[in-house]
Amino acid sequence: MQTNFTQQQLSVPAIASSDVELRACLQCDYCTPNCPTYQLLGDEYDSSRGRIYLIKELLEGEGVPKEKTVKYIDQCLSCLACMSSCPSSVHYLHLLDHARETIEDNHQRKLTDRMLRWMLAQLLPYPGRFRLAMRGARLIKPFAIAMPRKLRPMLSLTPNRLPTPSLNDKPQVFPALGEQKRRVALLAGCAQQALNTDINDATIRILRRHGCEVVIAQGAGCCGALTHHMGKTKESRAAAARNISAWMKEVDGAGLDAIVINTSGCGTVVKDYGYIFRNDALAEDAATVASLAKDITELLADLALDYRVKPGLRVAYHATCSLQYGQRIRFKPKKLLRAAGFTVLEPRDSHACCGAAGTYNLLQSEISEQLKARKVKTLEVGAPDVIAAGNIGCMVQIASATGLPVVHTVELLDWVTGGPVPPVLHDVSRLAV
């Protein structure tokens, strides 16, 4: 693709980086069939190819972004399926993040949109605030129809029961059970601490049983993904910088073999810290942190898991976009489940997004609902006993539309290696022998 940036524009590192990606795009259409919003809406601008053209136009211009551009960029899921088929290896995510930051800095949204985005940025990255907000949401959930349309998706996704806060999410060190083979830090996350404490608990248990000392680092918190993908760069970089500082203290102290992440959306961003801080004083530390980041299934695949239970369950595996495209981890979770004795069912559209996509199901609820319905329908084919996924956002999204239990992959692996039965599986655990 031909670009027309001025020399003054190209002197800005972000523009120079985006120029390289834009010029690499062949506009060949290989990415278009994989784009969920294009499949659903059939609009060229709702495809990754169309959006790249809009991004080029946005970055070359120096005025207020066009409403059309804002609309189509907002409707992108950031699923990154397009990157899996690009013959030129265009890093679409970096282009999209640059566009979102530009829009956030130069576009005046409607008041209701600004308020919603501000509220999400002030609540979701903070477990205490988020938990309090959900308690309030549960009280008004029966009256959702009378609430502003923008707030209804948040109310509909609010769980009827909130877990008790887990003490395991506090900064501390969990010693390995038996001989210590590795020392790892665990990202406790933010929204996950309020929505589902079983995931971190299961992660800590399985790692300790297999020779890992697990550290919840003092000062680590939200990875910054939620604000990063809303274009709120100041907030996202501040959150990321806190994590880098917290984890580097562990690296420089007793050392770390890995930084374990069990929310794939977070993992994709943490692994990109090196790029995000490439022109910053934190560049070297950020690159170190990014190189240590591992999805929980990556680390478990390197360990000799001690299977103690033979499950008789059929598992429909949902391949989260951030795991299979953002981190290019496609086979390890399924191999781990099969090795554990589960029958793994893969939906026909294993490449398709469920519509959660961070805050997408709250900001673009109509499109999200259609994608969710399509995904749940394919996951339920084959009469599975349980649905497994590697990202809390996807789990909440899918669980809101199915009667099947939805668990994190690590919960199943923890169970069959000596941990407790995942709470949502008590009704079907009799199938284990």
N, C-alpha and C positions, 0 to 999 in steps of 0.2 A: 504494500500500500504506500502511495506517495504521501508525504507529509509536507507541510508548509510553515514550519516553525521559524521564527526569526532567530538570529544569533543571540539576541538578548534573552529570548525565551529559553534557548538551549543551554544558556549559562546556569540555569536553575537545575540542580541535580535530578529532581523529580521529573521535570519535563524531559530531560535528556534520557532518562531511563525509559519513560513511556514512549519516547520517539523510537527507540530501538525495538520495542515490542510492536508498535504500530507498523513499522516498516517491514517487520517479519511476516505480518499477516498477508496471506495470498488471496483473501476473499474467495476461497475455493469452495466453500459450502460443505466441507466435510464435517464441520462441527454442528451444523444446523439440525440434522436429524436427531442428535442426542440432546437437544435443548428442551427441557420439560415445558417451559412456557411457550415455546414455538409449537410444540406438539399440541398443546392445549388450545392456544389462541390463533395460531396460523398467521401471525403478523410478522413480517420480515424484521421489524424493529424489536420484536420480542424474541429474537434469536441472538445468539452470541455474535454472529457476523454483523447483524444490524446494529447491535449495541457498540461494537468496536468502531463502526463508522461514526456513531453519535459521540463516542468518547473522543475520537480524533477532532471532530468539529468543536466539541466543548473545550478541549485543552488548547486548540489553536486560537480560539476566540478569547477575548479578555473582558467580555461584558457579562451581563446577567445570563445564566443558563436558560435556555428555552424550556417552556413548560413540557413540550414533547420529550425533550431529553431527560428531564427529571422523572417524568412518568415511566419511561421505559427502563431507565437505570434502577429506579425503585422496584420495578417488577422483576428484576433479576434475582434469582434465588441464591446466587453464589454457590451453586452445586458443583461447578467446575467439571461437569461431564464433557463440556466442549474441549477441555484440555486433553482428554484421553484420546481424542481422534485428530488432533491438530498436527499436520505433517511438518509444520514449521516450529512446533514447540513454543507457540506464543503463550506467555504467562498472563493469561486473561485476568487472574485474580489481582495481580499488581495493577493492571490497567483499571479494573473496576474500583479498587480501593482508592486510587488516585482520583477517579471521577467522583466518587462519593464525597471525598474530602473537599474537592473543588465546589461541588454543589452545596455542601454544608456551609462553606465559607462565603458563598456568593449568591445564594438563592434564599429569598424570603418565603418560607412556607406559610400555609394557612395557620391561623392561631391554634386550631384544634390539633393539627399535625405537629406543630412545634411543642405543644403541651404534652402530647402523648410520647413523643420521642424524648423529651426532657424527663418525663416520669419514668420511662423505662431505663434511662441511663442512671437515674438516681436510685432505683430500686433493685433491679436484677443483679448488679455486681456486688450487692451487699446482703449477705444471708439474713442478718437480723432484720433489716428494713423489709426485705422481700417476704420473710415469714410473717411479719406484722401486717403487711399489705394483703397477703393471702387470707389471713384471719378475717380481716375486714371484708374482703371480697366474698368469702363464704357466707357472711351475714346478708349481703345484698344480692347474692346469686339468684335467689328465687324471683327477684324483681328485675332481672336483666333486661327484659323487654322494654322497661321504662327508662333504661339508662341510655346515654349517648351511644350511637352506633359504633363509634371508634373503640369504646370500652367493652363491648359485648364479647369479642373474642377472648379477651383476658379473663372475663368472668366464666366463660364456658370451659376454659382449660384449667380453672382452679380446681384442685382435687378436693374431694369431700372430706378427706382426712389428711392431716399433716403429721409427719413423723416427729417423734421427740428428738430434739437436737442431740447429736452424737458427740460424746466427749472425745472420740477419736479424731475429730476434725480440728481439735485445738493443737497449737504448736507443741511438739513432744517427739520423743524417740521411742520406737518400738523395737526391742532387740529381736534378733533372729532366734527362732526356736531350734536349738541344736547348733551345729557348726555354722558360723557366719561365712557366706560365700560372696555376698555383695552388699553394698550400702547404697540405698536409693532414696531419693526424695519423692514424695507423692504430692501432686497438686490437688489439694482438697476441693478446689473449685469454689463457686459462689452459689448460683441458683440450685445446683445439685445438693448442697448442704441443707437447703430448705425443703426440696421436693422429694429426695430419696436418699436417706442416710445409709441404706443397705449396701449401696455400691462401693463407697469408700471402706466400709467395714469389711466387706468381702475381699476387697483388694488387699487390705492390710493383713488379713488372716492368711490368704493363700501365699502371699509373698513371705511372710514370717515362717510359715511351715516349710518353705522351700529355700531357706537359708539366707533370706534378705533382712538386713536391718533397715527399717523404714522410718524416714524422717519427715515430719510435718514442719517445715522450716518457719521460724519466727519471721513474720513480716510478709510472707507469701499470701496471695489472695487471688482475686479475679485476674485472669490472664489478659484481659483487655479486648477479647474478641467481640463481645456484644456492642461496645461503643465503637470499636474499630470499623465494623461493617456498617455502622450508621454514619460514618464520616467524621465522628467526633474524635479527632486525632489527639487533641490535648489530653482528654480523659484516658484514652486507650494507651497512649505512650506512658502516662504517669503510672498506670496499673502495671504495665509490662516492666517498667524500670524498677518498681518495688520488688517484683518477682526476681528479676535479674540480680538485684542487690542481695536479696535473701538467699538465693541459691548459690551465688558465688561465695558467700560466707561459708557455706557448707563445703563447697569445692576446695576452698583455700584452707579449710579446717581439717576435718577428718576425711574429706574427699567424697566424691560421689561417682558411682558407676553408671548411674542413669537418673533421669528425672522422669518419673512414671506419670502418665496422664490417662485417665479412664473416661474422658469425655472427648470424643474425636474432634469436635469443633474447636475445642481449646487446643488440642494437640497440633492441629493444622497451623494455628496462629503462633504458638510457641516455637514450632519448628521454623517459622518465618521471622523470628526475632532478629536473626543476623541481617536479613534484608531490610527490615523496618528501621534498624538502627545503624545502617551501613555508613551513614555520613555523620554519625554522632560520636561523642566521646565514649559512649558505652559500646561501641562497635565490637571490640575484641571480646568483652564479657558476654555480649548478646550472642555472638557467634558460638562461644563456648557452650552457653546454655542451650542454644538451638541444636548443637551437635549431640548433647546428652539426652535430649527429649525423646521418649519412646512411648508409643501406645502400650497399654498394659498387655495386649496380645503379642506385641513384638517381644517383650521381655519374657513372657510365659513360654513362648515358642523356643527360647534359648535355655529354658530350665527343664530338667527331667521331672515332669509332674508325676506325683505318686497317686495314682487312681485307686480309690477304695470302694467306690460304689459303681455298680453297673446300671446305668439309667435305661429305662425302657421308653423314653420320651421322643416324640417327633417334634423337632424344633424348626420353625420357619425362621430363617435367618434374614434379617433386614440389613443389607449392606449400606451403611450410612454414606452419604456423599462425601463428607469430610474425611472419612477413612479411606474409601476406595479411590477417590479422585484427589482430594487434598493431600493425603499422605501416601497414596499408591499402595495401600495395604489391602489386598483383595482376597488372598487365600488363607493366610495364617489363622484368622478367627474360625473359619470353617474347618480347617484341618485339626485345630485344637478340639473343637466340639466332636468331630467324628472320632478322633483318637480316644476321647473320653467315653465313647459308646453311644452318643446321641445319633439319631437319624436326622440328618440335616436336609431340610427342604428349601430350595431356592425358588423364589417367585419368578414368574416368566419375565417380568420387567425389573430384574435385579439392578439395572442401571438407573432406575427412575427414582426421583426425589419424593419423599413423603409430604413435603410442603412445610416442614417445621422451620428449617433454615435459620436458626438463631431467633431473631425477633420477627421473622417474615410472617409467621402465622398470626401475629398480633397486628402487623402493619398492612399486610395484604391478605386479609382473611378470606376473601371470596376465591381467589386463585388457590390459596392454601387448602381450603376445604375440598376443592375439586381434586387436587393432587392427593390429598389424604384418602379420600374415598376410593380412588383408583388403586393406591398402594395397598390399603387394607384388604380390598377385594382379592388381589393377587396373593397376598400373604395367607389368606384363609383357605386358599385352594389346597387340597391335599389333607385337610382335616388335621392340622398340627395340634399338639397339646399346649404349646407355648410359643411365643414369638420372642426372639432374642435380637438385641441391637447393642451398639457400642457408644451411644450418645444419649444423654438424658433428654435433650429436646425432642429427638425422634421418638423416644419411649413415651413421653407424655402425649405427643401428637397422636401416635398410633393407638395408645391405650384409650384415648377419648372416643374412638370409633369402633372398638371391638370388644367382645366379651371374653376374649382369650387373655390369659395372663401374659404380661409383657415384662421381661427381665433383661438385665444387662448380661452380656456374655460371661463376664467375670463371676457373676453370681452362680451360674451353672457350674463353672469350672471349680469354684471354691467348694461347692456342695459335694461334687464327686471326688474331691481330693481330701475330704475330711471335715468340711465345714457344715454348718446347718443347712437345712432345706430352705431355699428362698421363701420368704413369707407368702408370696402370692401363689406358690406352688403346693401348698399344703393339701389342697383338694386333689391333686394329681400325682403327688409323690409316691402313692402306692404302686405306681408303675415301675418304680426302681426295685431292683433285686440285689 
